[in-house]
Amino acid sequence: MWILLLILAIIFAAMLLLCSTIFLPLLLGRWIKSPVTKESREYFFSEEGEHKVKTHIIGDGENKESFILYAPVNLEGALPVIIWGNGTAALPKNYDELHRHLASWGFIVMNTYNSETGTGKPLKEALSYLLEENAKPDSIFYMHVDKQRIGCGGHSQGSTGVINLHTNFKEGNYIKSIVSIALPALRWCDPEDVYVPERINVPFLVLTGTLDFIISPFRSCLAAINRLETGVEGWFLEARYCSHTEIQEEGGKYKGILTAWFRYRLMDDNMAGEIFEEQGEIYKNAGWRRVYRRGVGDNIT
């Protein structure tokens, strides 16, 4: 009898530990992790932009969806582009609110109906398609793609895909900035998805959360940043109480900083850029546990 009671006590203690270390922070995380004041720039960029947004779904001619684009309703001039990489088993619907948000800030956001993006090949195909449309007089995107202002961002497997798009394909030369969200440690990558940070030559941002300690632990993220070649700008931000899927749906804690990063890198938005200055707001926001940058005067807080 006492053995059964001991087993039950161990099970209860394990469940209590699991709840206190994982489930309770997840439940309370929205309050704990986001002490962002309404006066902050991060909050400003987490609000909707000024553009109304329209989606464009592209098929392959066989009633199969291939790509989806989110863009301002009024396409005026050449617009900056964000190519997105889905996580494993995820599709555009998992990031729909986030993509609409980014497009409201003046970007063309392009995603694929592909959840195996780690090699970067599906993202290369998406970028190639958009560049072709930019050159077609009968396309609604004719001359509306700014080929000098193209970035890419991805989640989990897609966060390796955006690196591989940039480093493994000639189309990657168009990429001016990369954001990897919940970047898997290399031990989780299939051989064809393995990423090589040394080949990156554009500003690189890695976002992860304190609750993503299995797939995307902060040490492996820091290792990726520290493998960049000298002079390549790299940033690592670790958000408090954020799990592996934080970026999905509306973007969670990452929405404001992701928007600010691309506004800064692809639109020369000075207000967004001030967040990332040496004594900028990012170092003062208690919602971020670790802030590390390399290549612009190494600094860790």
C-alpha positions in Angstrom: 0.0 0.0 0.0 2.7 2.4 1.0 4.5 1.8 -2.4 1.3 2.9 -4.2 1.1 6.0 -2.0 4.7 6.8 -2.8 4.1 6.4 -6.5 1.1 8.7 -6.3 3.1 11.2 -4.3 5.8 11.2 -6.9 3.3 11.6 -9.8 1.6 14.5 -7.9 5.0 16.2 -7.3 6.0 15.8 -10.9 2.7 17.3 -12.1 3.0 20.2 -9.7 6.5 20.9 -10.9 5.4 20.7 -14.5 2.5 23.1 -13.9 4.7 25.6 -11.9 7.5 25.7 -14.5 5.6 25.5 -17.8 1.8 25.7 -17.7 1.5 28.4 -15.0 3.9 30.7 -16.8 2.1 30.0 -20.1 -1.2 31.0 -18.5 0.2 34.1 -16.8 2.6 34.9 -19.6 0.5 37.6 -21.3 0.7 39.6 -18.1 4.2 38.8 -17.0 6.1 39.1 -20.3 4.7 42.3 -21.8 5.3 45.3 -19.5 5.4 47.5 -22.6 4.0 50.9 -22.0 1.7 52.6 -24.5 4.3 55.3 -24.9 7.0 52.9 -26.1 8.0 52.4 -29.7 7.6 48.7 -29.4 3.9 49.2 -28.5 3.6 51.7 -31.4 4.7 49.1 -33.9 2.5 46.4 -32.4 -0.5 48.6 -33.4 -2.0 48.3 -36.8 -0.4 50.4 -39.6 -2.2 52.9 -41.8 -2.8 50.6 -44.9 -5.9 48.6 -45.6 -4.8 45.1 -46.6 -5.9 42.7 -49.4 -4.8 39.1 -49.9 -4.0 37.5 -53.2 -4.0 33.7 -53.5 -2.0 32.2 -56.3 -2.8 28.7 -57.6 -0.9 26.3 -59.8 -3.6 25.9 -62.4 -4.8 22.6 -60.8 -7.0 24.1 -58.1 -4.1 23.9 -55.7 -3.0 26.9 -53.7 0.7 27.7 -54.1 1.3 31.2 -52.6 -0.5 33.9 -50.7 0.4 37.5 -50.7 -0.7 40.2 -48.3 -0.4 43.7 -49.6 -1.8 47.2 -49.1 -5.0 47.7 -51.1 -3.5 50.7 -52.9 -0.3 49.5 -54.5 1.6 52.8 -55.0 5.2 52.7 -56.1 7.7 49.9 -55.3 7.1 48.3 -51.9 9.4 46.4 -49.7 8.9 42.6 -49.4 9.0 40.1 -46.6 9.2 36.4 -47.7 7.9 34.1 -44.9 8.9 30.5 -43.9 6.3 28.4 -42.2 7.1 26.1 -39.3 6.7 22.4 -39.4 3.1 21.4 -40.1 2.1 25.1 -40.2 0.4 26.9 -43.1 -0.4 30.6 -43.9 -3.5 30.4 -41.7 -1.3 30.0 -38.7 0.2 33.4 -39.3 -2.7 35.2 -41.0 -3.2 38.0 -38.4 0.6 38.6 -38.2 0.9 38.9 -42.0 -2.0 41.3 -42.2 -0.4 43.4 -39.5 2.9 43.6 -41.4 1.1 44.4 -44.6 -0.7 47.2 -42.9 2.7 48.8 -42.3 3.4 49.0 -46.1 5.0 45.6 -46.8 4.2 43.0 -49.4 4.2 39.8 -47.3 4.5 36.5 -49.3 4.0 33.0 -47.9 3.7 29.5 -49.4 1.3 26.7 -48.8 4.2 24.6 -47.8 5.1 23.4 -44.3 8.4 21.8 -45.3 10.4 25.0 -45.8 13.7 24.2 -44.1 15.8 23.8 -47.2 14.8 27.3 -48.4 13.7 25.9 -51.8 10.0 26.7 -51.4 10.9 30.2 -50.4 13.2 30.6 -53.4 10.3 29.6 -55.6 8.1 32.2 -53.9 10.6 34.9 -54.4 11.2 33.9 -58.0 7.5 34.1 -58.7 7.2 37.5 -57.2 10.1 38.9 -59.2 8.6 37.5 -62.4 5.3 39.2 -61.6 7.1 42.4 -61.0 8.4 42.3 -64.6 5.0 41.4 -66.2 3.0 44.4 -67.5 -0.3 42.5 -67.0 0.4 41.6 -63.4 -1.1 43.6 -60.5 2.4 43.6 -59.0 4.0 45.0 -62.0 6.8 47.4 -60.9 5.4 47.3 -57.3 8.3 45.2 -55.9 11.3 47.0 -54.5 14.0 44.6 -55.4 16.5 46.5 -53.3 14.4 46.1 -50.1 13.6 42.4 -49.7 13.8 40.6 -46.3 12.8 37.3 -45.0 11.5 35.9 -41.7 10.5 32.4 -40.6 9.4 30.3 -37.7 11.0 27.1 -36.4 11.8 25.0 -39.5 11.0 28.1 -41.6 13.6 30.0 -39.5 16.2 27.7 -41.0 14.6 28.0 -44.4 15.1 31.8 -44.5 18.8 31.3 -43.7 19.1 28.7 -46.4 17.2 30.8 -48.9 19.8 33.6 -48.4 22.9 31.3 -48.4 22.2 28.5 -50.8 20.4 30.0 -53.8 21.3 32.8 -56.2 18.0 34.5 -55.4 19.2 34.9 -51.9 21.4 37.8 -53.1 18.2 39.9 -53.1 17.8 39.4 -49.3 18.8 42.4 -47.2 17.9 41.1 -43.8 16.9 37.8 -42.1 14.8 37.1 -39.0 14.8 33.6 -37.5 12.1 33.0 -34.9 12.4 30.0 -32.6 15.5 28.9 -34.5 16.0 25.1 -33.8 19.3 23.9 -32.4 21.2 22.1 -35.1 20.6 18.7 -33.5 16.9 19.1 -34.4 17.6 19.9 -38.1 17.2 17.3 -40.9 20.5 17.1 -42.9 19.0 19.1 -45.8 17.9 21.8 -43.4 21.2 22.5 -41.6 22.0 26.2 -41.6 25.5 27.8 -41.8 25.6 31.2 -40.1 29.0 31.9 -41.5 27.5 32.3 -45.0 25.1 35.1 -43.8 26.2 38.6 -45.0 23.2 40.7 -44.0 21.8 41.9 -40.7 20.5 38.9 -38.8 18.0 38.8 -35.9 17.1 35.7 -33.8 14.1 35.7 -31.5 13.3 33.0 -29.0 11.5 32.7 -25.6 12.5 31.5 -22.2 10.0 28.6 -22.4 11.4 27.5 -25.8 14.3 25.8 -24.0 14.1 22.4 -25.7 13.9 23.3 -29.5 15.4 26.8 -29.5 17.5 27.2 -26.3 19.2 30.5 -25.9 22.7 29.0 -26.0 22.2 27.5 -29.5 20.7 30.9 -30.6 23.7 32.7 -29.2 26.0 30.2 -30.9 24.4 31.0 -34.3 25.0 34.7 -33.8 28.6 34.2 -32.7 29.3 32.1 -35.8 28.7 35.2 -38.1 31.7 36.5 -39.9 33.3 39.6 -38.5 31.4 42.7 -39.4 28.1 41.0 -40.0 25.5 42.5 -37.7 23.7 40.0 -35.5 21.1 40.3 -32.8 19.6 37.9 -30.3 16.6 38.6 -28.2 15.1 36.3 -25.6 11.5 37.1 -24.5 10.3 36.2 -21.1 7.7 33.4 -20.8 7.3 32.9 -24.5 6.9 29.4 -25.9 7.8 27.9 -29.3 4.6 28.9 -31.0 4.5 32.5 -29.6 4.8 34.0 -33.1 1.7 32.3 -34.5 -1.7 33.9 -35.0 -1.2 37.7 -34.3 2.5 37.5 -33.4 2.3 37.7 -29.7 5.2 39.4 -27.9 7.3 39.4 -31.1 4.8 41.4 -33.2 6.0 44.9 -32.3 9.7 44.2 -32.5 9.4 42.2 -35.7 7.6 45.1 -37.4 10.1 47.6 -36.1 13.0 45.5 -37.3 11.7 45.3 -40.9 10.6 49.0 -40.9 14.2 49.9 -39.9 16.0 47.5 -42.2 13.7 47.8 -45.3 12.2 51.2 -45.0 14.9 53.3 -43.2 12.4 54.1 -40.5 14.4 56.2 -38.0 11.8 55.8 -35.3 12.1 52.1 -35.6 15.8 52.2 -35.7 16.1 54.1 -32.4 14.8 50.9 -30.6 18.0 49.2 -31.6 20.5 52.0 -30.8 23.3 51.3 -28.2 21.2 52.7 -25.4 17.9 52.1 -27.1 14.6 51.0 -25.8 15.2 47.3 -26.4 17.7 47.3 -23.5 15.1 48.8 -21.1 12.1 46.7 -21.8 11.7 44.2 -19.0 9.8 41.8 -21.3 13.2 40.8 -22.8 15.4 38.6 -20.6 18.5 38.8 -22.8 19.5 41.2 -25.5 22.7 40.5 -27.4 24.2 42.2 -30.4 27.3 41.5 -32.4 29.1 43.2 -35.2 28.0 46.8 -34.1 30.0 46.9 -30.9 29.4 43.6 -29.0 27.0 44.1 -26.1 24.9 41.8 -23.9 22.4 42.8 -21.2 
